[in-house]
Amino acid sequence: MSQRTLVLLKPDAVRRGLIGTIVTRFEQKAGWTITALELRTPDRGTLEQHYAEHVGRPFYEPLMDFMASGPSVALVIEGERVVAGVRELAGPTDPIAAAPGTIRGDFGTIVRENLVHASDSEESAEREIKLFFPGLA
């Protein structure tokens, strides 16, 4: 069954010049298509909605500051089992725990600045796509 998911290449990926490298990994996956892509610096309101479930946690404010620190690339990827597949390709948040061949395993350095966000479910993907690409809803 075809799905859509939201991926964010976070400010550390943009600063380090990894946009092309990371996007290529998604493009090379057979059956997946990038249907939207935009470079932007999300405003505080968008970030607050996106990370609302983390309000009150110790990492919330540092995460908000990091995500507002520079441009990110927002993209929508469509394909079979793309939600789980993108998360697998991204690897675990901790780059030390991430296997070689995953984005975080190959390029990650620290947990907080972990290069990519990937929707964790079809429901989250739908909500996040509406937030970042309201015209696709």
SULHUZI-V931483 format. One record per residue. N is the residue number from 1. RES is the residue in three letters. PHI is phi in whole degrees, -180 to 180 (NA if undefined). Layout:
# SULHUZI-V931483
{{N	RES	PHI} {N	RES	PHI}}
This chain:
# SULHUZI-V931483
{{1	MET	NA} {2	SER	-74} {3	GLN	-134} {4	ARG	-123} {5	THR	-143} {6	LEU	-100} {7	VAL	-126} {8	LEU	-117} {9	LEU	-89} {10	LYS	-72} {11	PRO	-54} {12	ASP	-68} {13	ALA	-66} {14	VAL	-67} {15	ARG	-59} {16	ARG	-85} {17	GLY	71} {18	LEU	-103} {19	ILE	-56} {20	GLY	-61} {21	THR	-63} {22	ILE	-71} {23	VAL	-60} {24	THR	-59} {25	ARG	-61} {26	PHE	-71} {27	GLU	-64} {28	GLN	-78} {29	LYS	-74} {30	ALA	-57} {31	GLY	90} {32	TRP	-101} {33	THR	-132} {34	ILE	-84} {35	THR	-108} {36	ALA	-157} {37	LEU	-155} {38	GLU	-151} {39	LEU	-90} {40	ARG	-159} {41	THR	-104} {42	PRO	-63} {43	ASP	-78} {44	ARG	-59} {45	GLY	-62} {46	THR	-63} {47	LEU	-64} {48	GLU	-62} {49	GLN	-68} {50	HIS	-64} {51	TYR	-106} {52	ALA	-55} {53	GLU	-67} {54	HIS	-101} {55	VAL	-55} {56	GLY	91} {57	ARG	-81} {58	PRO	-60} {59	PHE	-89} {60	TYR	-60} {61	GLU	-63} {62	PRO	-60} {63	LEU	-65} {64	MET	-61} {65	ASP	-62} {66	PHE	-62} {67	MET	-67} {68	ALA	-92} {69	SER	-77} {70	GLY	176} {71	PRO	-68} {72	SER	-124} {73	VAL	-110} {74	ALA	-101} {75	LEU	-142} {76	VAL	-112} {77	ILE	-119} {78	GLU	-119} {79	GLY	159} {80	GLU	-67} {81	ARG	49} {82	VAL	-69} {83	VAL	-61} {84	ALA	-68} {85	GLY	-64} {86	VAL	-66} {87	ARG	-64} {88	GLU	-65} {89	LEU	-66} {90	ALA	-68} {91	GLY	87} {92	PRO	-61} {93	THR	-57} {94	ASP	-79} {95	PRO	-64} {96	ILE	-71} {97	ALA	-83} {98	ALA	-79} {99	ALA	-71} {100	PRO	-56} {101	GLY	99} {102	THR	-91} {103	ILE	-61} {104	ARG	-72} {105	GLY	-66} {106	ASP	-86} {107	PHE	-126} {108	GLY	-71} {109	THR	-125} {110	ILE	-136} {111	VAL	-64} {112	ARG	-65} {113	GLU	-102} {114	ASN	-111} {115	LEU	73} {116	VAL	-139} {117	HIS	-115} {118	ALA	-135} {119	SER	-52} {120	ASP	-96} {121	SER	-161} {122	GLU	-63} {123	GLU	-66} {124	SER	-62} {125	ALA	-59} {126	GLU	-61} {127	ARG	-64} {128	GLU	-69} {129	ILE	-63} {130	LYS	-61} {131	LEU	-71} {132	PHE	-91} {133	PHE	-136} {134	PRO	-59} {135	GLY	-73} {136	LEU	-93} {137	ALA	-61}}
